[in-house]
Each structure stands twice: as C-alpha cells, then as structure tokens.
C-alpha cells in the first residue's frame, strides 16, 4: 500500500481493475500530465523514469506508484486517460 501522498492514485488504479505485477509495477502507462492535474500531488511527489518503468515517487516516505515506461507501453492502457 502506498503512502498517504500517493494513496489516491493507487486506489483509483485498483478501482479501475488495473493489475499489479509481482514486482509492484502496475500494468499501465501512467500519464504524467493527466495524473498531476487530477491528483494535485504535494511537493514531495516527483515523476521518475527507472529503466522499464516510470511513475511517481514520494521523496518524503520513499514509496512509489510505478507503471510501464512509455517507451515500452505499446500493449498496456494509459492512466488516467
């Protein structure tokens, strides 16, 4: 479970039925612009790209919500749309 700074994003991903892989990465491509607009993240949240995944990390708590990196996301949905 993600920290309070990312819990809204994580809850919405689960509510939409987007699966999570064994490593914790969600089976979607996180739309940076749409997510920032929708969730109005605190200043401690940053967007990170980590190899095959990309998503949001909390500098305060150390938690993250990651999806498939956009360069590799040909067969997964975008979220939020």
C-alpha positions as CSV (number, residue, x, y, z in Angstrom):
1,X,0.0,0.0,0.0
2,X,1.3,3.4,-1.0
3,X,1.8,6.3,1.4
4,X,-0.8,8.9,2.0
5,X,0.7,11.1,-0.7
6,X,0.1,8.5,-3.4
7,X,-2.9,6.6,-2.0
8,X,-5.5,8.3,-4.2
9,X,-3.6,7.3,-7.4
10,X,-3.1,3.8,-6.1
11,X,-6.8,3.4,-5.1
12,X,-8.0,4.7,-8.5
13,X,-5.7,2.2,-10.3
14,X,-7.1,-0.7,-8.3
15,X,-10.7,0.6,-8.7
16,X,-10.3,0.6,-12.5
17,X,-9.1,-3.0,-12.4
18,X,-5.6,-2.3,-13.5
19,X,-3.5,-5.2,-12.3
20,X,-0.2,-5.1,-10.5
21,X,2.8,-7.3,-11.4
22,X,4.7,-9.3,-8.8
23,X,7.3,-6.5,-8.5
24,X,4.6,-4.0,-7.6
25,X,4.5,-2.2,-11.0
26,X,1.0,-1.5,-12.4
27,X,0.1,-2.9,-15.8
28,X,-0.4,0.5,-17.4
29,X,1.4,3.6,-18.6
30,X,0.9,6.5,-16.1
31,X,0.1,9.7,-17.9
32,X,2.3,12.2,-16.1
33,X,0.4,15.4,-17.2
34,X,-3.1,13.9,-16.5
35,X,-2.1,12.5,-13.1
36,X,-0.5,15.7,-12.0
37,X,-3.7,17.6,-12.9
38,X,-6.1,15.1,-11.4
39,X,-4.3,14.4,-8.1
40,X,-2.6,17.8,-7.4
41,X,0.3,16.0,-5.7
42,X,2.2,17.5,-2.8
43,X,5.6,18.9,-3.5
44,X,7.2,15.7,-2.1
45,X,6.0,13.7,-5.2
46,X,8.3,13.5,-8.2
47,X,8.0,11.8,-11.6
48,X,10.7,9.2,-12.2
49,X,11.8,7.0,-15.0
50,X,13.5,3.8,-13.9
51,X,14.5,1.6,-16.8
52,X,11.3,-0.3,-18.0
53,X,9.1,1.6,-15.6
54,X,8.0,5.2,-14.9
55,X,5.8,6.8,-12.3
56,X,5.5,8.8,-9.2
57,X,7.7,8.6,-6.1
58,X,7.4,10.2,-2.7
59,X,10.6,11.9,-1.5
60,X,9.2,12.1,2.0
61,X,8.0,8.5,2.5
62,X,10.1,6.6,0.0
63,X,7.0,4.9,-1.6
64,X,6.2,4.9,-5.3
65,X,3.5,4.0,-7.7
66,X,5.1,2.9,-11.0
67,X,3.7,1.8,-14.3
68,X,5.3,0.6,-17.6
69,X,7.7,3.2,-19.1
70,X,6.0,5.0,-22.1
71,X,8.7,3.7,-24.4
72,X,7.6,0.1,-23.7
73,X,3.9,0.6,-23.2
74,X,2.6,-0.4,-26.6
75,X,0.1,-3.0,-25.2
76,X,-1.0,-1.5,-21.9
77,X,-3.6,1.2,-21.3
78,X,-2.8,4.7,-20.3
79,X,-4.0,6.0,-16.9
80,X,-5.6,8.4,-16.2
81,X,-7.0,8.9,-19.7
